[in-house]
Amino acid sequence: MSLADLTGKTIVVTGGARGIGKAICTSFAQCGGDVIIADIRLPEAQATATELCRTTGRRVVAIQTDLTNLDDVVQMTSQALEQFGKIDVLVNNAGWDKLKPFLKTTPDFWDKVIAINYKGVLNTCFAVLPHMVSRKAGSIVNISSDTGRVGSMGEAVYSGTKGAIIAFSKSLAREHARDNIRVNVVCPGLIDTPLLKEIMGEEFGGKVVDSIVRSIPLRRLGQPDEVSPMAVFLASDSARYITGQLISVNGGLAMAG
Ligand SMILES: NC(=O)c1ccc[n+]([C@@H]2O[C@H](COP(=O)([O-])OP(=O)(O)OC[C@H]3O[C@@H](n4cnc5c(N)ncnc54)[C@H](O)[C@@H]3O)[C@@H](O)[C@H]2O)c1
């Protein structure tokens, strides 16, 4: 049984080349959606697009985009609209981090983390929302993190950006409910992706992640395809009365109050 019927829908997924984003592209395409992968890694994004076209029979294209650059994002949006005619769903998934204590970070590092994780989301929403407003239809799903809800050792700046995404999403949900546009947030816990492997490959990151894994009630890392169904559900018509909400997919690590 399919999770949702997204036949005829067009979905933009940022950071869809690999990790959680790739799983999100896969789930949307498996539900009948056509997908635009907006990612800075063109060869990986193209490989994902080719694989999904073959396995799902849907239209999946890769557009090289640096989300930190508004001109690039505007260009990606125009290309997507030229090729697909509309954008029904925007999933802001791209993100980046490196674990280090706050006092060992530098202003350049803050700028990079803020640009990718937070400004990237502002850029895509700024570029795509006018189109959704003109159609009086749309759904935005932002991938934040449990760190944005409860904080995380060695991820102070990243956690700040993820908290910002939550507050921004709730505000946008209020501003655009009258336009029939819903905005929701998914907060993953620790998910087995290339990014997490990079983090665990360093001494400090490895120690922090190991200690967190031991306190996950379900006692393991999550898999990308355990996060993606939540993005599909929130974007689908089944969630038509849900907006401004966040949900964690975290094996019970942080429990909502
Ligand atoms: N893996 C986890 O444990 C975890 C936990 C909580 C939240 N998250 C969040 O989930 C999302 C996906 O993370 P992941 O672990 O799959 O990471 P990943 O590094 O495996 O994949 C991220 C993708 O984003 C792309 N990207 C990075 N910077 C970009 C830019 N400037 N422009 C365009 N694309 C860019 C990368 O090329 C990559 O394809 C991120 O927002 C991350 O913060 C991950």
Ligand as a Chemical Component Dictionary entry (heavy atoms), coordinates in Angstrom:
data_LIG
# 
_chem_comp.id                   LIG 
_chem_comp.type                 NON-POLYMER 
_chem_comp.pdbx_formal_charge   0 
_chem_comp.three_letter_code    LIG 
# 
loop_
_chem_comp_atom.comp_id 
_chem_comp_atom.atom_id 
_chem_comp_atom.alt_atom_id 
_chem_comp_atom.type_symbol 
_chem_comp_atom.charge 
_chem_comp_atom.model_Cartn_x 
_chem_comp_atom.model_Cartn_y 
_chem_comp_atom.model_Cartn_z 
_chem_comp_atom.pdbx_ordinal 
LIG N1  N1  N 0  21.882 12.729 10.125 1  
LIG C1  C1  C 0  21.398 13.111 11.279 2  
LIG O1  O1  O 0  21.650 12.488 12.340 3  
LIG C2  C2  C 0  20.516 14.337 11.374 4  
LIG C3  C3  C 0  19.885 14.596 12.603 5  
LIG C4  C4  C 0  19.056 15.702 12.715 6  
LIG C5  C5  C 0  18.836 16.521 11.611 7  
LIG N2  N2  N 1  19.467 16.245 10.438 8  
LIG C6  C6  C 0  19.212 17.150 9.329  9  
LIG O2  O2  O 0  18.753 16.423 8.222  10 
LIG C7  C7  C 0  19.152 17.071 7.009  11 
LIG C8  C8  C 0  19.876 16.104 6.099  12 
LIG O3  O3  O 0  21.038 15.660 6.772  13 
LIG P1  P1  P 0  21.884 14.382 6.318  14 
LIG O4  O4  O 0  22.394 13.773 7.572  15 
LIG O5  O5  O -1 21.101 13.591 5.350  16 
LIG O6  O6  O 0  23.121 15.128 5.609  17 
LIG P2  P2  P 0  23.995 14.733 4.302  18 
LIG O7  O7  O 0  25.251 15.545 4.357  19 
LIG O8  O8  O 0  24.160 13.279 4.249  20 
LIG O9  O9  O 0  23.094 15.282 3.120  21 
LIG C9  C9  C 0  22.883 16.687 3.034  22 
LIG C10 C10 C 0  22.736 17.119 1.599  23 
LIG O10 O10 O 0  22.635 18.560 1.603  24 
LIG C11 C11 C 0  23.446 19.074 0.551  25 
LIG N3  N3  N 0  23.894 20.439 0.801  26 
LIG C12 C12 C 0  24.737 20.863 1.780  27 
LIG N4  N4  N 0  24.987 22.172 1.647  28 
LIG C13 C13 C 0  24.305 22.608 0.568  29 
LIG C14 C14 C 0  24.149 23.858 -0.090 30 
LIG N5  N5  N 0  24.792 24.953 0.327  31 
LIG N6  N6  N 0  23.349 23.930 -1.176 32 
LIG C15 C15 C 0  22.718 22.826 -1.630 33 
LIG N7  N7  N 0  22.818 21.613 -1.062 34 
LIG C16 C16 C 0  23.596 21.498 0.025  35 
LIG C17 C17 C 0  24.631 18.109 0.473  36 
LIG O11 O11 O 0  25.287 18.193 -0.772 37 
LIG C18 C18 C 0  23.961 16.765 0.738  38 
LIG O12 O12 O 0  23.552 16.146 -0.460 39 
LIG C19 C19 C 0  20.004 18.274 7.447  40 
LIG O13 O13 O 0  19.221 19.437 7.511  41 
LIG C20 C20 C 0  20.449 17.872 8.827  42 
LIG O14 O14 O 0  20.759 18.998 9.616  43 
LIG C21 C21 C 0  20.294 15.179 10.295 44 
# 
loop_
_chem_comp_bond.comp_id 
_chem_comp_bond.atom_id_1 
_chem_comp_bond.atom_id_2 
_chem_comp_bond.value_order 
_chem_comp_bond.pdbx_ordinal 
LIG N1  C1  SING 1  
LIG C1  O1  DOUB 2  
LIG C1  C2  SING 3  
LIG C2  C3  SING 4  
LIG C2  C21 DOUB 5  
LIG C3  C4  DOUB 6  
LIG C4  C5  SING 7  
LIG C5  N2  DOUB 8  
LIG N2  C6  SING 9  
LIG N2  C21 SING 10 
LIG C6  O2  SING 11 
LIG C6  C20 SING 12 
LIG O2  C7  SING 13 
LIG C7  C8  SING 14 
LIG C7  C19 SING 15 
LIG C8  O3  SING 16 
LIG O3  P1  SING 17 
LIG P1  O4  DOUB 18 
LIG P1  O5  SING 19 
LIG P1  O6  SING 20 
LIG O6  P2  SING 21 
LIG P2  O7  DOUB 22 
LIG P2  O8  SING 23 
LIG P2  O9  SING 24 
LIG O9  C9  SING 25 
LIG C9  C10 SING 26 
LIG C10 O10 SING 27 
LIG C10 C18 SING 28 
LIG O10 C11 SING 29 
LIG C11 N3  SING 30 
LIG C11 C17 SING 31 
LIG N3  C12 SING 32 
LIG N3  C16 SING 33 
LIG C12 N4  DOUB 34 
LIG N4  C13 SING 35 
LIG C13 C14 SING 36 
LIG C13 C16 DOUB 37 
LIG C14 N5  SING 38 
LIG C14 N6  DOUB 39 
LIG N6  C15 SING 40 
LIG C15 N7  DOUB 41 
LIG N7  C16 SING 42 
LIG C17 O11 SING 43 
LIG C17 C18 SING 44 
LIG C18 O12 SING 45 
LIG C19 O13 SING 46 
LIG C19 C20 SING 47 
LIG C20 O14 SING 48 
# 
